[in-house]
Amino acid sequence: MRQAILDFPKQFTFSPVVENASGLARKPSVIVAGMGGSHLAADILKAGDPTVNLFIHSDYGLPPWSLARLQETLLIASSYSGNTEETLDAYEAAGDLGMSRAVISVGGRLLEAAERDGVSCIHLPQTGVQPRSAIGLSLVALAKLLGRGDLLAELASLTLTLPAAAFEAPGRKLADELHARVPVIYASSANVAVAANWKIKINETGKSPAFFNVFPELNHNEMTGFDKRDASAPPSSGFAFVFLNDADDHLRTRRRMEVTAELYRARGYAVHEIELEGNTRFERLFNALLLAENVTDSNRSRFRWLKSLRNWCDA
């Protein structure tokens, strides 16, 4: 896992080839159908470029749009394994309506279907990493299908600018501080994709429950659940909060995050503030994700040690 994290920037050297490229029909809007780690690249693309006309569909079938709208939309079915039930269903539903389709996958039934149907597809390399950690590969493939040469060039530059090794020590430190607590990740609505990705990594890699929410919405509901009144104090005492701060966030949002962090500390909660750093929007996004990779890799090692200890004690 550690080597995969250190090698992450190399994912942006991937040079995807569109098979059956003559059948690729670009449309005014795009649906990316994917589950779990297979739609994270689309999440990050929207976070990095909010102007892109892209809708993420994580369910069976298709969004409840009019037929006319669907037929003016390109469906990109993204499944790392190629065997994700919901994504396969969306792919077939789009075919039944005569929609334009494309596929991103390592293999499996989805890639077989694309080859059978003459649908444009990008075959991702089999690197052995989990889908949630292959965001670089998937994002490059997505940019290629969208015809975004500008984005491909920007992503290629990340190979040289992402300091993967620099996050190892702070990641281990934060993992130690979060140990035996349930992390709650907070970010602005502009960075919801980053907060959600942290949560997913903590769940799947760190083998721990975790949750996320966004400002300013959480100030109107969730924060009142952490007042530590008599009824709520016992169940809420095991939470720790990670605030993902971004200098580009709205000034009022930044102030809300600052005040909320102060309130939570005053209530006795552990609060950890992370500043998103980088010279470009995508650098800041991926630096934050690399830190999360290191936090969850440390948690995973601890989880395995504890599991082994429990098994030994029960023997």
C-alpha positions as CSV (number, residue, x, y, z in Angstrom):
1,M,0.0,0.0,0.0
2,R,2.8,2.4,0.9
3,Q,4.5,2.0,-2.5
4,A,1.1,2.5,-4.3
5,I,0.7,5.8,-2.4
6,L,4.2,6.9,-3.4
7,D,3.6,5.9,-7.0
8,F,0.3,7.7,-7.2
9,P,1.6,10.7,-9.2
10,K,2.7,8.3,-11.9
11,Q,-0.9,7.6,-12.7
12,F,-1.0,10.9,-14.5
13,T,1.5,9.6,-17.1
14,F,-1.2,7.2,-18.4
15,S,-1.8,7.7,-22.1
16,P,-5.3,6.3,-22.7
17,V,-6.3,4.9,-26.1
18,V,-10.0,5.1,-27.1
19,E,-11.0,1.8,-28.7
20,N,-13.8,2.1,-31.3
21,A,-13.1,5.8,-31.3
22,S,-15.1,6.4,-34.5
23,G,-18.3,5.5,-32.5
24,L,-17.7,8.2,-29.8
25,A,-20.4,10.8,-30.2
26,R,-19.8,13.8,-27.8
27,K,-23.0,15.4,-26.6
28,P,-23.9,18.7,-24.8
29,S,-24.2,16.9,-21.5
30,V,-22.6,13.8,-19.8
31,I,-23.8,11.2,-17.3
32,V,-21.1,9.3,-15.5
33,A,-22.7,6.1,-14.2
34,G,-20.6,4.5,-11.5
35,M,-20.6,3.2,-7.9
36,G,-18.1,3.6,-5.1
37,G,-14.6,4.4,-6.2
38,S,-15.5,4.3,-9.9
39,H,-17.3,7.7,-9.8
40,L,-14.7,9.4,-7.6
41,A,-12.8,10.7,-10.7
42,A,-16.0,12.4,-11.9
43,D,-16.5,13.9,-8.5
44,I,-13.0,15.4,-8.5
45,L,-13.5,16.7,-12.1
46,K,-16.6,18.6,-11.0
47,A,-14.7,19.9,-7.9
48,G,-11.8,21.0,-10.1
49,D,-13.9,22.4,-12.9
50,P,-17.4,23.3,-11.8
51,T,-18.3,24.5,-15.3
52,V,-18.3,21.0,-16.7
53,N,-21.8,19.8,-17.7
54,L,-21.6,16.4,-16.0
55,F,-24.1,14.5,-13.9
56,I,-23.0,11.6,-11.6
57,H,-25.5,8.7,-11.5
58,S,-24.9,6.1,-8.8
59,D,-27.9,3.9,-9.1
60,Y,-29.7,1.4,-11.4
61,G,-31.2,2.6,-14.7
62,L,-30.9,6.2,-15.7
63,P,-31.8,9.6,-14.1
64,P,-35.6,10.5,-14.5
65,W,-34.9,12.8,-17.4
66,S,-37.0,13.3,-20.5
67,L,-36.3,11.1,-23.5
68,A,-35.2,14.2,-25.5
69,R,-32.7,15.2,-22.8
70,L,-31.3,11.7,-22.5
71,Q,-30.8,11.4,-26.2
72,E,-28.7,14.6,-26.1
73,T,-26.5,13.1,-23.4
74,L,-23.4,10.9,-23.5
75,L,-23.5,8.1,-20.9
76,I,-20.0,7.1,-19.6
77,A,-20.2,3.8,-17.8
78,S,-17.4,3.7,-15.3
79,S,-16.7,0.4,-13.4
80,Y,-13.1,-0.4,-12.4
81,S,-13.9,-4.1,-12.2
82,G,-16.3,-4.1,-15.1
83,N,-18.8,-6.2,-13.1
84,T,-20.7,-3.6,-11.1
85,E,-24.4,-4.5,-11.2
86,E,-25.8,-1.0,-11.1
87,T,-23.4,0.3,-13.8
88,L,-24.1,-2.6,-16.1
89,D,-27.8,-1.9,-15.7
90,A,-27.3,1.8,-16.6
91,Y,-25.2,0.8,-19.6
92,E,-28.0,-1.5,-20.9
93,A,-30.7,1.0,-20.2
94,A,-28.9,3.7,-22.2
95,G,-28.5,1.2,-25.0
96,D,-32.2,0.5,-25.0
97,L,-32.9,4.2,-25.6
98,G,-30.3,4.5,-28.3
99,M,-28.1,6.9,-26.2
100,S,-24.5,7.6,-27.0
101,R,-22.3,5.5,-24.7
102,A,-18.7,5.0,-23.7
103,V,-17.0,2.8,-21.1
104,I,-14.1,3.1,-18.7
105,S,-13.0,-0.2,-17.1
106,V,-10.2,-2.7,-16.4
107,G,-12.2,-5.5,-17.9
108,G,-15.1,-7.7,-16.9
109,R,-18.6,-7.9,-18.4
110,L,-18.8,-4.1,-19.0
111,L,-15.7,-4.1,-21.3
112,E,-17.0,-7.3,-23.0
113,A,-20.3,-5.6,-23.7
114,A,-18.6,-2.5,-25.1
115,E,-16.5,-4.6,-27.4
116,R,-19.6,-6.6,-28.5
117,D,-21.7,-3.4,-29.1
118,G,-19.0,-1.4,-30.8
119,V,-19.1,1.2,-28.1
120,S,-16.1,3.4,-27.5
121,C,-14.1,2.4,-24.5
122,I,-10.9,3.0,-22.6
123,H,-9.2,-0.1,-21.1
124,L,-7.6,0.9,-17.8
125,P,-4.3,-0.8,-16.9
126,Q,-4.5,-3.4,-14.2
127,T,-2.2,-2.0,-11.4
128,G,-3.5,-3.9,-8.5
129,V,-4.7,-0.8,-6.6
130,Q,-8.3,-0.4,-5.4
131,P,-10.7,1.8,-7.5
132,R,-10.7,4.5,-4.8
133,S,-6.9,4.8,-5.2
134,A,-6.9,4.7,-9.0
135,I,-8.5,8.1,-9.3
136,G,-5.6,9.5,-11.4
137,L,-6.0,6.8,-14.1
138,S,-9.8,7.2,-14.2
139,L,-9.6,11.0,-14.3
140,V,-7.2,10.9,-17.3
141,A,-9.5,8.4,-19.1
142,L,-12.5,10.6,-18.4
143,A,-10.7,13.7,-19.7
144,K,-9.8,11.8,-22.9
145,L,-13.4,10.8,-23.5
146,L,-14.5,14.3,-23.0
147,G,-12.0,15.6,-25.4
148,R,-10.4,17.9,-22.8
149,G,-6.9,18.3,-24.0
150,D,-6.4,21.3,-21.7
151,L,-7.2,19.1,-18.7
152,L,-5.0,16.2,-19.9
153,A,-2.1,18.7,-20.0
154,E,-2.8,20.0,-16.5
155,L,-3.1,16.5,-15.1
156,A,0.2,15.4,-16.7
157,S,1.9,18.2,-14.8
158,L,0.8,16.7,-11.5
159,T,3.3,13.9,-12.0
160,L,6.0,16.4,-11.2
161,T,4.2,18.6,-8.6
162,L,2.5,16.2,-6.2
163,P,4.9,15.5,-3.3
164,A,3.5,12.1,-2.4
165,A,6.2,11.3,0.2
166,A,5.7,14.5,2.1
167,F,2.3,13.3,3.5
168,E,3.6,10.2,5.1
169,A,4.6,11.7,8.5
170,P,1.6,14.0,8.9
171,G,-0.7,11.2,7.8
172,R,0.7,8.9,10.4
173,K,0.4,11.6,13.1
174,L,-3.2,12.3,12.2
175,A,-4.0,8.6,12.2
176,D,-2.6,8.3,15.8
177,E,-4.7,11.3,16.9
178,L,-7.9,9.8,15.3
179,H,-7.3,6.3,16.8
180,A,-10.3,4.9,18.7
181,R,-12.5,7.7,17.5
182,V,-15.0,8.1,14.8
183,P,-13.8,10.7,12.3
184,V,-16.3,13.3,10.9
185,I,-14.9,15.1,7.9
186,Y,-16.0,18.7,7.3
187,A,-15.4,20.8,4.2
188,S,-17.1,23.5,2.2
189,S,-19.7,22.5,-0.4
190,A,-17.1,23.2,-3.0
191,N,-14.9,20.5,-1.5
192,V,-17.7,17.9,-0.8
193,A,-15.9,15.5,-3.2
194,V,-12.7,15.6,-1.0
195,A,-14.6,15.1,2.2
196,A,-16.6,12.2,0.8
197,N,-13.3,10.7,-0.5
198,W,-11.8,10.9,3.0
199,K,-14.8,9.2,4.4
200,I,-14.6,6.4,1.8
201,K,-10.9,5.8,2.4
202,I,-11.4,5.6,6.2
203,N,-14.3,3.2,5.7
204,E,-12.7,0.9,3.1
205,T,-9.0,1.1,3.8
206,G,-8.9,2.1,7.5
207,K,-11.8,-0.3,8.3
208,S,-13.4,2.3,10.5
209,P,-16.8,4.1,10.5
210,A,-16.6,7.7,9.4
211,F,-18.9,10.5,8.2
212,F,-18.8,13.8,6.4
213,N,-20.8,16.9,6.0
214,V,-20.4,20.4,4.4
215,F,-20.6,24.0,5.3
216,P,-22.7,26.1,5.5
217,E,-25.5,23.5,5.6
218,L,-24.3,21.7,8.7
219,N,-24.5,24.9,10.7
220,H,-28.3,24.7,10.3
221,N,-28.7,21.2,11.7
222,E,-25.8,18.8,12.4
223,M,-23.9,21.0,14.8
224,T,-26.8,21.1,17.2
225,G,-26.4,17.3,17.6
226,F,-23.0,17.9,19.1
227,D,-24.2,20.3,21.9
228,K,-23.2,17.6,24.5
229,R,-26.4,18.0,26.4
230,D,-27.2,15.2,28.9
231,A,-28.9,13.0,26.3
232,S,-26.4,13.5,23.5
233,A,-23.1,13.6,25.5
234,P,-22.4,9.8,25.8
235,P,-23.0,8.9,22.1
236,S,-21.2,11.9,20.7
237,S,-18.1,11.8,22.9
238,G,-16.3,9.3,20.7
239,F,-16.2,11.6,17.6
240,A,-13.3,13.5,16.3
241,F,-13.5,16.2,13.6
242,V,-11.3,17.0,10.6
243,F,-11.8,20.4,9.0
244,L,-10.6,20.7,5.4
245,N,-9.9,24.4,5.1
246,D,-9.5,26.0,1.7
247,A,-8.3,29.6,1.1
248,D,-10.5,29.7,-2.0
249,D,-13.7,29.1,0.0
250,H,-16.2,31.9,0.4
251,L,-15.1,34.3,3.2
252,R,-18.2,33.7,5.2
253,T,-17.8,30.0,4.9
254,R,-14.3,30.2,6.2
255,R,-15.5,32.2,9.1
256,R,-18.2,29.6,9.8
257,M,-15.6,26.9,9.8
258,E,-13.4,28.8,12.2
259,V,-16.2,29.5,14.6
260,T,-17.5,26.0,14.5
261,A,-14.1,24.6,15.2
262,E,-13.8,26.9,18.2
263,L,-17.2,25.8,19.5
264,Y,-16.4,22.1,19.2
265,R,-13.1,22.5,21.0
266,A,-14.9,24.4,23.8
267,R,-17.3,21.4,24.1
268,G,-14.3,19.1,24.5
269,Y,-14.1,17.5,21.0
270,A,-10.9,16.7,19.3
271,V,-10.7,19.0,16.3
272,H,-8.0,18.8,13.6
273,E,-7.7,21.5,10.9
274,I,-6.1,20.7,7.5
275,E,-5.3,23.5,5.1
276,L,-5.6,22.5,1.4
277,E,-2.3,23.4,-0.2
278,G,-1.1,23.7,-3.8
279,N,-0.5,26.1,-6.6
280,T,-3.6,25.0,-8.6
281,R,-7.0,23.7,-7.9
282,F,-6.2,20.2,-8.8
283,E,-3.0,20.2,-6.8
284,R,-4.9,21.2,-3.7
285,L,-7.5,18.5,-4.3
286,F,-5.0,15.7,-4.8
287,N,-2.7,16.8,-2.0
288,A,-5.7,16.5,0.3
289,L,-6.4,13.0,-1.1
290,L,-2.8,11.9,-0.7
291,L,-2.9,12.9,3.0
292,A,-6.1,10.8,3.4
293,E,-4.3,7.8,1.8
294,N,-1.6,8.0,4.3
295,V,-4.0,8.5,7.2
296,T,-6.0,5.4,6.2
297,D,-3.0,3.3,5.4
298,S,-1.7,3.9,9.0
299,N,-5.2,3.1,10.4
300,R,-5.3,-0.1,8.3
301,S,-2.0,-1.3,9.8
302,R,-3.3,-0.6,13.3
303,F,-6.6,-2.3,12.6
304,R,-4.8,-5.5,11.5
305,W,-2.6,-5.5,14.6
306,L,-5.6,-5.1,16.8
307,K,-7.5,-7.8,15.0
308,S,-4.5,-10.2,15.3
309,L,-4.3,-9.4,19.0
310,R,-8.0,-10.1,19.5
311,N,-7.7,-13.4,17.7
312,W,-4.7,-14.3,19.9
313,C,-6.6,-13.4,23.1
314,D,-9.6,-15.4,22.0
315,A,-7.6,-18.5,21.1
